Amino acid sequence: MFIRFSGVQTMRRMSGLLLAAALMGYGVASLSPQTTISAQEKPAAAATETKQAGGRLPPYYGQVGLSTEQREKIYGVQATYASQIEALQKQIASLEEKRDGEINAVLTADQKKQLDSLRAAAKEKTSRRKSDAAPKAEK
């Protein structure tokens, strides 16, 4: 049995796979020598990392009875990876934009117009569904 995914679902899955591959590559790269932070810089760096993490635990972690120390360690780990993940997400977005541009370049002018029309119709249908669902939620 095969499951068909929409274009958006496929792109999300590919983005996730690319991110996972990049993170695995980072793990190998992290084995190389790195610069160290002096003992004086560590407390300041840890405080900054905790603030940047935003204090949000992964799903279900808040339900397992974490101590304050455990929470702070988790926030620190999140902060350690946050900038790298953000950079990779920007790289993925850039690659997707480049890919979409190249795909669009394959189409003829008529095909581009037809595609724009199909996208507009889909957007209209989605907005109609949302507006129809709004009154039901109010009742």
Beta strands, then each sheet from edge to edge (+ up, - down):
end
